[in-house]
């Protein structure tokens, strides 16, 4: 028989899920100066800082 999750564990998971909605995965293309090929920079940033990441 499987072990039941405690009520406290469920509450922590809800808090973590609510906080996780504030983060976004941002993918930016960067062109190599040597070869001209494109590479991708991926980063998980807070939703308030997305425009700062893309402005770099």
JOGIBEL-V235601 format. One record per pair of residues at least 4 apart in sequence whose C-alpha atoms are under 7 Angstrom apart, sorted by the first residue. I is the first residue (numbers start at 1). J is the second residue. D is the distance in Angstrom with one decimal. If there is no record, write none. Layout:
i->I j->J d->D
i->I j->J d->D
This chain:
i->5 j->9 d->6.5
i->6 j->10 d->6.7
i->7 j->11 d->6.4
i->8 j->12 d->6.3
i->9 j->13 d->6.3
i->10 j->14 d->6.3
i->11 j->15 d->6.4
i->12 j->16 d->6.2
i->13 j->17 d->6.0
i->14 j->18 d->6.1
i->15 j->19 d->6.3
i->16 j->20 d->6.0
i->17 j->21 d->6.6
i->22 j->46 d->5.9
i->22 j->47 d->5.6
i->23 j->44 d->6.5
i->23 j->45 d->5.6
i->23 j->46 d->4.4
i->23 j->47 d->5.3
i->24 j->44 d->5.5
i->24 j->45 d->5.5
i->24 j->46 d->6.1
i->24 j->47 d->5.8
i->25 j->42 d->7.0
i->25 j->43 d->5.8
i->25 j->44 d->4.3
i->25 j->45 d->6.4
i->26 j->42 d->5.7
i->26 j->43 d->5.5
i->26 j->44 d->6.1
i->27 j->40 d->6.4
i->27 j->41 d->5.6
i->27 j->42 d->4.5
i->27 j->43 d->6.7
i->28 j->40 d->5.6
i->28 j->41 d->5.2
i->28 j->42 d->6.5
i->29 j->38 d->6.3
i->29 j->39 d->5.7
i->29 j->40 d->4.6
i->29 j->41 d->6.3
i->30 j->38 d->5.6
i->30 j->39 d->5.3
i->30 j->40 d->6.0
i->31 j->36 d->5.8
i->31 j->37 d->5.7
i->31 j->38 d->4.4
i->31 j->39 d->6.3
i->32 j->36 d->4.9
i->32 j->37 d->5.5
i->32 j->38 d->6.1
i->45 j->49 d->6.5
i->45 j->50 d->6.4
i->46 j->50 d->6.7
i->49 j->53 d->6.4
i->50 j->54 d->6.3
i->51 j->55 d->6.0
i->52 j->56 d->6.7
